[in-house]
Amino acid sequence: MSETGAFASQSDCDSTTIDNVTQSLQKYSTCIPEMAKKDGRVSLNRLIWILKDSLNLLQPVQDKCEAPTAATLLFF
């Protein structure tokens, strides 16, 4: 989704990286419990479904990627 609430355009996708998305998720992850209390169950469920759908799309790609090295694993 883009900042306007619509799905991301191809140019949005071309101009970002997995690291950008990861940083955004990490940034807001500490706020999610409080946001869920404030915004309610419907908003939380929508977020959960979007995240689940995203993970489902990523799984086949992950399966095709090389396994991480020990150095990469230590980074996380």
mmCIF file of the N, C-alpha and C atoms, coordinates in Angstrom:
data_MODEL
# 
_entry.id   MODEL 
# 
loop_
_atom_site.group_PDB 
_atom_site.id 
_atom_site.type_symbol 
_atom_site.label_atom_id 
_atom_site.label_alt_id 
_atom_site.label_comp_id 
_atom_site.label_asym_id 
_atom_site.label_entity_id 
_atom_site.label_seq_id 
_atom_site.pdbx_PDB_ins_code 
_atom_site.Cartn_x 
_atom_site.Cartn_y 
_atom_site.Cartn_z 
_atom_site.occupancy 
_atom_site.B_iso_or_equiv 
_atom_site.pdbx_formal_charge 
_atom_site.auth_seq_id 
_atom_site.auth_comp_id 
_atom_site.auth_asym_id 
_atom_site.auth_atom_id 
_atom_site.pdbx_PDB_model_num 
ATOM 1   N N  . MET A 1 1  ? 0.844   -1.173  0.000   1.00 0.00 ? 1  MET A N  1 
ATOM 2   C CA . MET A 1 1  ? 0.000   0.000   0.000   1.00 0.00 ? 1  MET A CA 1 
ATOM 3   C C  . MET A 1 1  ? 0.893   1.240   0.000   1.00 0.00 ? 1  MET A C  1 
ATOM 4   N N  . SER A 1 2  ? 0.465   2.237   -0.680  1.00 0.00 ? 2  SER A N  1 
ATOM 5   C CA . SER A 1 2  ? 1.211   3.486   -0.705  1.00 0.00 ? 2  SER A CA 1 
ATOM 6   C C  . SER A 1 2  ? 0.680   4.410   0.378   1.00 0.00 ? 2  SER A C  1 
ATOM 7   N N  . GLU A 1 3  ? 1.304   5.563   0.495   1.00 0.00 ? 3  GLU A N  1 
ATOM 8   C CA . GLU A 1 3  ? 0.899   6.500   1.538   1.00 0.00 ? 3  GLU A CA 1 
ATOM 9   C C  . GLU A 1 3  ? -0.528  6.995   1.352   1.00 0.00 ? 3  GLU A C  1 
ATOM 10  N N  . THR A 1 4  ? -1.060  6.935   0.139   1.00 0.00 ? 4  THR A N  1 
ATOM 11  C CA . THR A 1 4  ? -2.428  7.394   -0.085  1.00 0.00 ? 4  THR A CA 1 
ATOM 12  C C  . THR A 1 4  ? -3.449  6.331   0.267   1.00 0.00 ? 4  THR A C  1 
ATOM 13  N N  . GLY A 1 5  ? -2.992  5.134   0.625   1.00 0.00 ? 5  GLY A N  1 
ATOM 14  C CA . GLY A 1 5  ? -3.902  4.072   1.000   1.00 0.00 ? 5  GLY A CA 1 
ATOM 15  C C  . GLY A 1 5  ? -4.212  3.114   -0.129  1.00 0.00 ? 5  GLY A C  1 
ATOM 16  N N  . ALA A 1 6  ? -3.778  3.424   -1.333  1.00 0.00 ? 6  ALA A N  1 
ATOM 17  C CA . ALA A 1 6  ? -3.986  2.530   -2.466  1.00 0.00 ? 6  ALA A CA 1 
ATOM 18  C C  . ALA A 1 6  ? -2.825  1.545   -2.514  1.00 0.00 ? 6  ALA A C  1 
ATOM 19  N N  . PHE A 1 7  ? -3.006  0.495   -3.292  1.00 0.00 ? 7  PHE A N  1 
ATOM 20  C CA . PHE A 1 7  ? -1.909  -0.449  -3.446  1.00 0.00 ? 7  PHE A CA 1 
ATOM 21  C C  . PHE A 1 7  ? -0.735  0.232   -4.123  1.00 0.00 ? 7  PHE A C  1 
ATOM 22  N N  . ALA A 1 8  ? 0.456   -0.244  -3.833  1.00 0.00 ? 8  ALA A N  1 
ATOM 23  C CA . ALA A 1 8  ? 1.666   0.346   -4.389  1.00 0.00 ? 8  ALA A CA 1 
ATOM 24  C C  . ALA A 1 8  ? 1.678   0.213   -5.905  1.00 0.00 ? 8  ALA A C  1 
ATOM 25  N N  . SER A 1 9  ? 2.136   1.259   -6.553  1.00 0.00 ? 9  SER A N  1 
ATOM 26  C CA . SER A 1 9  ? 2.294   1.225   -8.005  1.00 0.00 ? 9  SER A CA 1 
ATOM 27  C C  . SER A 1 9  ? 3.607   0.519   -8.333  1.00 0.00 ? 9  SER A C  1 
ATOM 28  N N  . GLN A 1 10 ? 3.808   0.222   -9.594  1.00 0.00 ? 10 GLN A N  1 
ATOM 29  C CA . GLN A 1 10 ? 5.057   -0.415  -10.001 1.00 0.00 ? 10 GLN A CA 1 
ATOM 30  C C  . GLN A 1 10 ? 6.243   0.487   -9.683  1.00 0.00 ? 10 GLN A C  1 
ATOM 31  N N  . SER A 1 11 ? 6.089   1.802   -9.864  1.00 0.00 ? 11 SER A N  1 
ATOM 32  C CA . SER A 1 11 ? 7.200   2.714   -9.551  1.00 0.00 ? 11 SER A CA 1 
ATOM 33  C C  . SER A 1 11 ? 7.488   2.728   -8.047  1.00 0.00 ? 11 SER A C  1 
ATOM 34  N N  . ASP A 1 12 ? 6.437   2.581   -7.212  1.00 0.00 ? 12 ASP A N  1 
ATOM 35  C CA . ASP A 1 12 ? 6.659   2.450   -5.766  1.00 0.00 ? 12 ASP A CA 1 
ATOM 36  C C  . ASP A 1 12 ? 7.497   1.207   -5.478  1.00 0.00 ? 12 ASP A C  1 
ATOM 37  N N  . CYS A 1 13 ? 7.136   0.117   -6.123  1.00 0.00 ? 13 CYS A N  1 
ATOM 38  C CA . CYS A 1 13 ? 7.847   -1.145  -5.908  1.00 0.00 ? 13 CYS A CA 1 
ATOM 39  C C  . CYS A 1 13 ? 9.284   -1.069  -6.411  1.00 0.00 ? 13 CYS A C  1 
ATOM 40  N N  . ASP A 1 14 ? 9.474   -0.394  -7.543  1.00 0.00 ? 14 ASP A N  1 
ATOM 41  C CA . ASP A 1 14 ? 10.811  -0.281  -8.119  1.00 0.00 ? 14 ASP A CA 1 
ATOM 42  C C  . ASP A 1 14 ? 11.736  0.586   -7.270  1.00 0.00 ? 14 ASP A C  1 
ATOM 43  N N  . SER A 1 15 ? 11.167  1.505   -6.501  1.00 0.00 ? 15 SER A N  1 
ATOM 44  C CA . SER A 1 15 ? 11.996  2.458   -5.765  1.00 0.00 ? 15 SER A CA 1 
ATOM 45  C C  . SER A 1 15 ? 12.213  2.078   -4.301  1.00 0.00 ? 15 SER A C  1 
ATOM 46  N N  . THR A 1 16 ? 11.790  0.898   -3.899  1.00 0.00 ? 16 THR A N  1 
ATOM 47  C CA . THR A 1 16 ? 12.011  0.489   -2.512  1.00 0.00 ? 16 THR A CA 1 
ATOM 48  C C  . THR A 1 16 ? 12.719  -0.857  -2.483  1.00 0.00 ? 16 THR A C  1 
ATOM 49  N N  . THR A 1 17 ? 13.119  -1.277  -1.298  1.00 0.00 ? 17 THR A N  1 
ATOM 50  C CA . THR A 1 17 ? 13.824  -2.544  -1.123  1.00 0.00 ? 17 THR A CA 1 
ATOM 51  C C  . THR A 1 17 ? 13.208  -3.311  0.046   1.00 0.00 ? 17 THR A C  1 
ATOM 52  N N  . ILE A 1 18 ? 13.566  -4.564  0.137   1.00 0.00 ? 18 ILE A N  1 
ATOM 53  C CA . ILE A 1 18 ? 13.140  -5.377  1.284   1.00 0.00 ? 18 ILE A CA 1 
ATOM 54  C C  . ILE A 1 18 ? 13.645  -4.736  2.576   1.00 0.00 ? 18 ILE A C  1 
ATOM 55  N N  . ASP A 1 19 ? 14.864  -4.193  2.542   1.00 0.00 ? 19 ASP A N  1 
ATOM 56  C CA . ASP A 1 19 ? 15.402  -3.533  3.735   1.00 0.00 ? 19 ASP A CA 1 
ATOM 57  C C  . ASP A 1 19 ? 14.540  -2.347  4.162   1.00 0.00 ? 19 ASP A C  1 
ATOM 58  N N  . ASN A 1 20 ? 14.020  -1.573  3.189   1.00 0.00 ? 20 ASN A N  1 
ATOM 59  C CA . ASN A 1 20 ? 13.131  -0.448  3.524   1.00 0.00 ? 20 ASN A CA 1 
ATOM 60  C C  . ASN A 1 20 ? 11.873  -0.940  4.227   1.00 0.00 ? 20 ASN A C  1 
ATOM 61  N N  . VAL A 1 21 ? 11.292  -2.000  3.707   1.00 0.00 ? 21 VAL A N  1 
ATOM 62  C CA . VAL A 1 21 ? 10.070  -2.551  4.298   1.00 0.00 ? 21 VAL A CA 1 
ATOM 63  C C  . VAL A 1 21 ? 10.369  -3.099  5.693   1.00 0.00 ? 21 VAL A C  1 
ATOM 64  N N  . THR A 1 22 ? 11.492  -3.799  5.819   1.00 0.00 ? 22 THR A N  1 
ATOM 65  C CA . THR A 1 22 ? 11.895  -4.347  7.111   1.00 0.00 ? 22 THR A CA 1 
ATOM 66  C C  . THR A 1 22 ? 12.081  -3.239  8.141   1.00 0.00 ? 22 THR A C  1 
ATOM 67  N N  . GLN A 1 23 ? 12.748  -2.162  7.740   1.00 0.00 ? 23 GLN A N  1 
ATOM 68  C CA . GLN A 1 23 ? 12.960  -1.043  8.660   1.00 0.00 ? 23 GLN A CA 1 
ATOM 69  C C  . GLN A 1 23 ? 11.640  -0.427  9.105   1.00 0.00 ? 23 GLN A C  1 
ATOM 70  N N  . SER A 1 24 ? 10.702  -0.299  8.189   1.00 0.00 ? 24 SER A N  1 
ATOM 71  C CA . SER A 1 24 ? 9.388   0.247   8.558   1.00 0.00 ? 24 SER A CA 1 
ATOM 72  C C  . SER A 1 24 ? 8.676   -0.660  9.549   1.00 0.00 ? 24 SER A C  1 
ATOM 73  N N  . LEU A 1 25 ? 8.709   -1.963  9.289   1.00 0.00 ? 25 LEU A N  1 
ATOM 74  C CA . LEU A 1 25 ? 8.065   -2.901  10.211  1.00 0.00 ? 25 LEU A CA 1 
ATOM 75  C C  . LEU A 1 25 ? 8.729   -2.866  11.583  1.00 0.00 ? 25 LEU A C  1 
ATOM 76  N N  . GLN A 1 26 ? 10.067  -2.827  11.593  1.00 0.00 ? 26 GLN A N  1 
ATOM 77  C CA . GLN A 1 26 ? 10.770  -2.758  12.874  1.00 0.00 ? 26 GLN A CA 1 
ATOM 78  C C  . GLN A 1 26 ? 10.437  -1.467  13.610  1.00 0.00 ? 26 GLN A C  1 
ATOM 79  N N  . LYS A 1 27 ? 10.382  -0.366  12.884  1.00 0.00 ? 27 LYS A N  1 
ATOM 80  C CA . LYS A 1 27 ? 10.113  0.940   13.483  1.00 0.00 ? 27 LYS A CA 1 
ATOM 81  C C  . LYS A 1 27 ? 8.759   0.951   14.184  1.00 0.00 ? 27 LYS A C  1 
ATOM 82  N N  . TYR A 1 28 ? 7.743   0.413   13.519  1.00 0.00 ? 28 TYR A N  1 
ATOM 83  C CA . TYR A 1 28 ? 6.388   0.490   14.059  1.00 0.00 ? 28 TYR A CA 1 
ATOM 84  C C  . TYR A 1 28 ? 5.997   -0.704  14.918  1.00 0.00 ? 28 TYR A C  1 
ATOM 85  N N  . SER A 1 29 ? 6.810   -1.749  14.934  1.00 0.00 ? 29 SER A N  1 
ATOM 86  C CA . SER A 1 29 ? 6.429   -2.953  15.681  1.00 0.00 ? 29 SER A CA 1 
ATOM 87  C C  . SER A 1 29 ? 6.248   -2.680  17.165  1.00 0.00 ? 29 SER A C  1 
ATOM 88  N N  . THR A 1 30 ? 7.019   -1.762  17.703  1.00 0.00 ? 30 THR A N  1 
ATOM 89  C CA . THR A 1 30 ? 6.864   -1.455  19.128  1.00 0.00 ? 30 THR A CA 1 
ATOM 90  C C  . THR A 1 30 ? 5.568   -0.704  19.406  1.00 0.00 ? 30 THR A C  1 
ATOM 91  N N  . CYS A 1 31 ? 5.019   -0.063  18.383  1.00 0.00 ? 31 CYS A N  1 
ATOM 92  C CA . CYS A 1 31 ? 3.783   0.715   18.545  1.00 0.00 ? 31 CYS A CA 1 
ATOM 93  C C  . CYS A 1 31 ? 2.525   -0.113  18.276  1.00 0.00 ? 31 CYS A C  1 
ATOM 94  N N  . ILE A 1 32 ? 2.669   -1.249  17.645  1.00 0.00 ? 32 ILE A N  1 
ATOM 95  C CA . ILE A 1 32 ? 1.503   -2.003  17.180  1.00 0.00 ? 32 ILE A CA 1 
ATOM 96  C C  . ILE A 1 32 ? 0.531   -2.352  18.311  1.00 0.00 ? 32 ILE A C  1 
ATOM 97  N N  . PRO A 1 33 ? 0.989   -2.827  19.470  1.00 0.00 ? 33 PRO A N  1 
ATOM 98  C CA . PRO A 1 33 ? 0.008   -3.134  20.525  1.00 0.00 ? 33 PRO A CA 1 
ATOM 99  C C  . PRO A 1 33 ? -0.840  -1.922  20.926  1.00 0.00 ? 33 PRO A C  1 
ATOM 100 N N  . GLU A 1 34 ? -0.206  -0.766  21.044  1.00 0.00 ? 34 GLU A N  1 
ATOM 101 C CA . GLU A 1 34 ? -0.949  0.442   21.414  1.00 0.00 ? 34 GLU A CA 1 
ATOM 102 C C  . GLU A 1 34 ? -1.877  0.881   20.283  1.00 0.00 ? 34 GLU A C  1 
ATOM 103 N N  . MET A 1 35 ? -1.395  0.788   19.036  1.00 0.00 ? 35 MET A N  1 
ATOM 104 C CA . MET A 1 35 ? -2.241  1.140   17.891  1.00 0.00 ? 35 MET A CA 1 
ATOM 105 C C  . MET A 1 35 ? -3.455  0.222   17.827  1.00 0.00 ? 35 MET A C  1 
ATOM 106 N N  . ALA A 1 36 ? -3.247  -1.059  18.128  1.00 0.00 ? 36 ALA A N  1 
ATOM 107 C CA . ALA A 1 36 ? -4.349  -2.020  18.080  1.00 0.00 ? 36 ALA A CA 1 
ATOM 108 C C  . ALA A 1 36 ? -5.420  -1.663  19.103  1.00 0.00 ? 36 ALA A C  1 
ATOM 109 N N  . LYS A 1 37 ? -4.994  -1.244  20.285  1.00 0.00 ? 37 LYS A N  1 
ATOM 110 C CA . LYS A 1 37 ? -5.964  -0.829  21.307  1.00 0.00 ? 37 LYS A CA 1 
ATOM 111 C C  . LYS A 1 37 ? -6.753  0.389   20.840  1.00 0.00 ? 37 LYS A C  1 
ATOM 112 N N  . LYS A 1 38 ? -6.049  1.325   20.209  1.00 0.00 ? 38 LYS A N  1 
ATOM 113 C CA . LYS A 1 38 ? -6.669  2.580   19.788  1.00 0.00 ? 38 LYS A CA 1 
ATOM 114 C C  . LYS A 1 38 ? -7.557  2.385   18.552  1.00 0.00 ? 38 LYS A C  1 
ATOM 115 N N  . ASP A 1 39 ? -7.059  1.641   17.562  1.00 0.00 ? 39 ASP A N  1 
ATOM 116 C CA . ASP A 1 39 ? -7.754  1.536   16.272  1.00 0.00 ? 39 ASP A CA 1 
ATOM 117 C C  . ASP A 1 39 ? -8.759  0.397   16.202  1.00 0.00 ? 39 ASP A C  1 
ATOM 118 N N  . GLY A 1 40 ? -8.649  -0.571  17.083  1.00 0.00 ? 40 GLY A N  1 
ATOM 119 C CA . GLY A 1 40 ? -9.642  -1.624  17.160  1.00 0.00 ? 40 GLY A CA 1 
ATOM 120 C C  . GLY A 1 40 ? -9.333  -2.872  16.354  1.00 0.00 ? 40 GLY A C  1 
ATOM 121 N N  . ARG A 1 41 ? -10.203 -3.818  16.558  1.00 0.00 ? 41 ARG A N  1 
ATOM 122 C CA . ARG A 1 41 ? -10.030 -5.159  16.011  1.00 0.00 ? 41 ARG A CA 1 
ATOM 123 C C  . ARG A 1 41 ? -10.071 -5.205  14.484  1.00 0.00 ? 41 ARG A C  1 
ATOM 124 N N  . VAL A 1 42 ? -10.943 -4.433  13.867  1.00 0.00 ? 42 VAL A N  1 
ATOM 125 C CA . VAL A 1 42 ? -11.065 -4.467  12.404  1.00 0.00 ? 42 VAL A CA 1 
ATOM 126 C C  . VAL A 1 42 ? -9.747  -4.045  11.757  1.00 0.00 ? 42 VAL A C  1 
ATOM 127 N N  . SER A 1 43 ? -9.165  -2.959  12.246  1.00 0.00 ? 43 SER A N  1 
ATOM 128 C CA . SER A 1 43 ? -7.885  -2.492  11.701  1.00 0.00 ? 43 SER A CA 1 
ATOM 129 C C  . SER A 1 43 ? -6.779  -3.505  11.952  1.00 0.00 ? 43 SER A C  1 
ATOM 130 N N  . LEU A 1 44 ? -6.762  -4.075  13.140  1.00 0.00 ? 44 LEU A N  1 
ATOM 131 C CA . LEU A 1 44 ? -5.751  -5.078  13.465  1.00 0.00 ? 44 LEU A CA 1 
ATOM 132 C C  . LEU A 1 44 ? -5.894  -6.304  12.573  1.00 0.00 ? 44 LEU A C  1 
ATOM 133 N N  . ASN A 1 45 ? -7.121  -6.775  12.391  1.00 0.00 ? 45 ASN A N  1 
ATOM 134 C CA . ASN A 1 45 ? -7.339  -7.932  11.520  1.00 0.00 ? 45 ASN A CA 1 
ATOM 135 C C  . ASN A 1 45 ? -6.891  -7.650  10.093  1.00 0.00 ? 45 ASN A C  1 
ATOM 136 N N  . ARG A 1 46 ? -7.149  -6.437  9.618   1.00 0.00 ? 46 ARG A N  1 
ATOM 137 C CA . ARG A 1 46 ? -6.728  -6.067  8.261   1.00 0.00 ? 46 ARG A CA 1 
ATOM 138 C C  . ARG A 1 46 ? -5.209  -6.127  8.146   1.00 0.00 ? 46 ARG A C  1 
ATOM 139 N N  . LEU A 1 47 ? -4.509  -5.588  9.140   1.00 0.00 ? 47 LEU A N  1 
ATOM 140 C CA . LEU A 1 47 ? -3.047  -5.644  9.150   1.00 0.00 ? 47 LEU A CA 1 
ATOM 141 C C  . LEU A 1 47 ? -2.562  -7.086  9.162   1.00 0.00 ? 47 LEU A C  1 
ATOM 142 N N  . ILE A 1 48 ? -3.160  -7.910  9.994   1.00 0.00 ? 48 ILE A N  1 
ATOM 143 C CA . ILE A 1 48 ? -2.759  -9.315  10.092  1.00 0.00 ? 48 ILE A CA 1 
ATOM 144 C C  . ILE A 1 48 ? -2.936  -10.019 8.752   1.00 0.00 ? 48 ILE A C  1 
ATOM 145 N N  . TRP A 1 49 ? -4.065  -9.798  8.075   1.00 0.00 ? 49 TRP A N  1 
ATOM 146 C CA . TRP A 1 49 ? -4.296  -10.448 6.783   1.00 0.00 ? 49 TRP A CA 1 
ATOM 147 C C  . TRP A 1 49 ? -3.309  -9.969  5.727   1.00 0.00 ? 49 TRP A C  1 
ATOM 148 N N  . ILE A 1 50 ? -2.990  -8.679  5.736   1.00 0.00 ? 50 ILE A N  1 
ATOM 149 C CA . ILE A 1 50 ? -2.006  -8.160  4.777   1.00 0.00 ? 50 ILE A CA 1 
ATOM 150 C C  . ILE A 1 50 ? -0.640  -8.790  5.038   1.00 0.00 ? 50 ILE A C  1 
ATOM 151 N N  . LEU A 1 51 ? -0.249  -8.887  6.307   1.00 0.00 ? 51 LEU A N  1 
ATOM 152 C CA . LEU A 1 51 ? 1.031   -9.505  6.642   1.00 0.00 ? 51 LEU A CA 1 
ATOM 153 C C  . LEU A 1 51 ? 1.055   -10.983 6.264   1.00 0.00 ? 51 LEU A C  1 
ATOM 154 N N  . LYS A 1 52 ? -0.032  -11.707 6.541   1.00 0.00 ? 52 LYS A N  1 
ATOM 155 C CA . LYS A 1 52 ? -0.100  -13.124 6.170   1.00 0.00 ? 52 LYS A CA 1 
ATOM 156 C C  . LYS A 1 52 ? -0.012  -13.302 4.662   1.00 0.00 ? 52 LYS A C  1 
ATOM 157 N N  . ASP A 1 53 ? -0.750  -12.480 3.911   1.00 0.00 ? 53 ASP A N  1 
ATOM 158 C CA . ASP A 1 53 ? -0.692  -12.565 2.448   1.00 0.00 ? 53 ASP A CA 1 
ATOM 159 C C  . ASP A 1 53 ? 0.710   -12.265 1.941   1.00 0.00 ? 53 ASP A C  1 
ATOM 160 N N  . SER A 1 54 ? 1.353   -11.280 2.545   1.00 0.00 ? 54 SER A N  1 
ATOM 161 C CA . SER A 1 54 ? 2.718   -10.930 2.147   1.00 0.00 ? 54 SER A CA 1 
ATOM 162 C C  . SER A 1 54 ? 3.674   -12.084 2.421   1.00 0.00 ? 54 SER A C  1 
ATOM 163 N N  . LEU A 1 55 ? 3.544   -12.704 3.584   1.00 0.00 ? 55 LEU A N  1 
ATOM 164 C CA . LEU A 1 55 ? 4.394   -13.848 3.909   1.00 0.00 ? 55 LEU A CA 1 
ATOM 165 C C  . LEU A 1 55 ? 4.158   -15.005 2.951   1.00 0.00 ? 55 LEU A C  1 
ATOM 166 N N  . ASN A 1 56 ? 2.911   -15.231 2.581   1.00 0.00 ? 56 ASN A N  1 
ATOM 167 C CA . ASN A 1 56 ? 2.602   -16.292 1.619   1.00 0.00 ? 56 ASN A CA 1 
ATOM 168 C C  . ASN A 1 56 ? 3.243   -16.021 0.265   1.00 0.00 ? 56 ASN A C  1 
ATOM 169 N N  . LEU A 1 57 ? 3.293   -14.760 -0.146  1.00 0.00 ? 57 LEU A N  1 
ATOM 170 C CA . LEU A 1 57 ? 3.946   -14.405 -1.408  1.00 0.00 ? 57 LEU A CA 1 
ATOM 171 C C  . LEU A 1 57 ? 5.461   -14.554 -1.321  1.00 0.00 ? 57 LEU A C  1 
ATOM 172 N N  . LEU A 1 58 ? 6.013   -14.307 -0.148  1.00 0.00 ? 58 LEU A N  1 
ATOM 173 C CA . LEU A 1 58 ? 7.462   -14.375 0.023   1.00 0.00 ? 58 LEU A CA 1 
ATOM 174 C C  . LEU A 1 58 ? 7.993   -15.798 0.160   1.00 0.00 ? 58 LEU A C  1 
ATOM 175 N N  . GLN A 1 59 ? 7.189   -16.721 0.649   1.00 0.00 ? 59 GLN A N  1 
ATOM 176 C CA . GLN A 1 59 ? 7.659   -18.078 0.910   1.00 0.00 ? 59 GLN A CA 1 
ATOM 177 C C  . GLN A 1 59 ? 8.287   -18.743 -0.315  1.00 0.00 ? 59 GLN A C  1 
ATOM 178 N N  . PRO A 1 60 ? 7.637   -18.743 -1.489  1.00 0.00 ? 60 PRO A N  1 
ATOM 179 C CA . PRO A 1 60 ? 8.263   -19.375 -2.655  1.00 0.00 ? 60 PRO A CA 1 
ATOM 180 C C  . PRO A 1 60 ? 9.566   -18.688 -3.068  1.00 0.00 ? 60 PRO A C  1 
ATOM 181 N N  . VAL A 1 61 ? 9.636   -17.390 -2.896  1.00 0.00 ? 61 VAL A N  1 
ATOM 182 C CA . VAL A 1 61 ? 10.859  -16.657 -3.226  1.00 0.00 ? 61 VAL A CA 1 
ATOM 183 C C  . VAL A 1 61 ? 11.965  -17.048 -2.256  1.00 0.00 ? 61 VAL A C  1 
ATOM 184 N N  . GLN A 1 62 ? 11.626  -17.137 -0.983  1.00 0.00 ? 62 GLN A N  1 
ATOM 185 C CA . GLN A 1 62 ? 12.604  -17.521 0.028   1.00 0.00 ? 62 GLN A CA 1 
ATOM 186 C C  . GLN A 1 62 ? 13.141  -18.922 -0.245  1.00 0.00 ? 62 GLN A C  1 
ATOM 187 N N  . ASP A 1 63 ? 12.263  -19.818 -0.648  1.00 0.00 ? 63 ASP A N  1 
ATOM 188 C CA . ASP A 1 63 ? 12.679  -21.187 -0.929  1.00 0.00 ? 63 ASP A CA 1 
ATOM 189 C C  . ASP A 1 63 ? 13.710  -21.250 -2.048  1.00 0.00 ? 63 ASP A C  1 
ATOM 190 N N  . LYS A 1 64 ? 13.667  -20.294 -2.978  1.00 0.00 ? 64 LYS A N  1 
ATOM 191 C CA . LYS A 1 64 ? 14.595  -20.274 -4.110  1.00 0.00 ? 64 LYS A CA 1 
ATOM 192 C C  . LYS A 1 64 ? 15.890  -19.533 -3.805  1.00 0.00 ? 64 LYS A C  1 
ATOM 193 N N  . CYS A 1 65 ? 15.927  -18.764 -2.724  1.00 0.00 ? 65 CYS A N  1 
ATOM 194 C CA . CYS A 1 65 ? 17.116  -17.988 -2.369  1.00 0.00 ? 65 CYS A CA 1 
ATOM 195 C C  . CYS A 1 65 ? 18.160  -18.888 -1.723  1.00 0.00 ? 65 CYS A C  1 
ATOM 196 N N  . GLU A 1 66 ? 19.409  -18.433 -1.812  1.00 0.00 ? 66 GLU A N  1 
ATOM 197 C CA . GLU A 1 66 ? 20.486  -19.161 -1.156  1.00 0.00 ? 66 GLU A CA 1 
ATOM 198 C C  . GLU A 1 66 ? 20.300  -19.109 0.354   1.00 0.00 ? 66 GLU A C  1 
ATOM 199 N N  . ALA A 1 67 ? 20.763  -20.145 1.015   1.00 0.00 ? 67 ALA A N  1 
ATOM 200 C CA . ALA A 1 67 ? 20.715  -20.163 2.474   1.00 0.00 ? 67 ALA A CA 1 
ATOM 201 C C  . ALA A 1 67 ? 21.655  -19.086 3.006   1.00 0.00 ? 67 ALA A C  1 
ATOM 202 N N  . PRO A 1 68 ? 21.305  -18.450 4.111   1.00 0.00 ? 68 PRO A N  1 
ATOM 203 C CA . PRO A 1 68 ? 22.173  -17.405 4.666   1.00 0.00 ? 68 PRO A CA 1 
ATOM 204 C C  . PRO A 1 68 ? 23.471  -17.989 5.200   1.00 0.00 ? 68 PRO A C  1 
ATOM 205 N N  . THR A 1 69 ? 24.518  -17.185 5.150   1.00 0.00 ? 69 THR A N  1 
ATOM 206 C CA . THR A 1 69 ? 25.797  -17.598 5.710   1.00 0.00 ? 69 THR A CA 1 
ATOM 207 C C  . THR A 1 69 ? 25.778  -17.360 7.212   1.00 0.00 ? 69 THR A C  1 
ATOM 208 N N  . ALA A 1 70 ? 26.762  -17.908 7.908   1.00 0.00 ? 70 ALA A N  1 
ATOM 209 C CA . ALA A 1 70 ? 26.858  -17.707 9.353   1.00 0.00 ? 70 ALA A CA 1 
ATOM 210 C C  . ALA A 1 70 ? 27.006  -16.227 9.683   1.00 0.00 ? 70 ALA A C  1 
ATOM 211 N N  . ALA A 1 71 ? 27.760  -15.494 8.858   1.00 0.00 ? 71 ALA A N  1 
ATOM 212 C CA . ALA A 1 71 ? 27.950  -14.060 9.095   1.00 0.00 ? 71 ALA A CA 1 
ATOM 213 C C  . ALA A 1 71 ? 26.629  -13.311 8.984   1.00 0.00 ? 71 ALA A C  1 
ATOM 214 N N  . THR A 1 72 ? 25.807  -13.685 8.023   1.00 0.00 ? 72 THR A N  1 
ATOM 215 C CA . THR A 1 72 ? 24.507  -13.043 7.855   1.00 0.00 ? 72 THR A CA 1 
ATOM 216 C C  . THR A 1 72 ? 23.623  -13.325 9.058   1.00 0.00 ? 72 THR A C  1 
ATOM 217 N N  . LEU A 1 73 ? 23.642  -14.547 9.540   1.00 0.00 ? 73 LEU A N  1 
ATOM 218 C CA . LEU A 1 73 ? 22.815  -14.903 10.687  1.00 0.00 ? 73 LEU A CA 1 
ATOM 219 C C  . LEU A 1 73 ? 23.242  -14.155 11.944  1.00 0.00 ? 73 LEU A C  1 
ATOM 220 N N  . LEU A 1 74 ? 24.531  -13.895 12.095  1.00 0.00 ? 74 LEU A N  1 
ATOM 221 C CA . LEU A 1 74 ? 25.014  -13.157 13.261  1.00 0.00 ? 74 LEU A CA 1 
ATOM 222 C C  . LEU A 1 74 ? 24.563  -11.708 13.233  1.00 0.00 ? 74 LEU A C  1 
ATOM 223 N N  . PHE A 1 75 ? 24.334  -11.177 12.037  1.00 0.00 ? 75 PHE A N  1 
ATOM 224 C CA . PHE A 1 75 ? 23.883  -9.796  11.898  1.00 0.00 ? 75 PHE A CA 1 
ATOM 225 C C  . PHE A 1 75 ? 22.520  -9.613  12.539  1.00 0.00 ? 75 PHE A C  1 
ATOM 226 N N  . PHE A 1 76 ? 21.682  -10.619 12.471  1.00 0.00 ? 76 PHE A N  1 
ATOM 227 C CA . PHE A 1 76 ? 20.331  -10.526 13.014  1.00 0.00 ? 76 PHE A CA 1 
ATOM 228 C C  . PHE A 1 76 ? 20.344  -11.072 14.396  1.00 0.00 ? 76 PHE A C  1 
# 
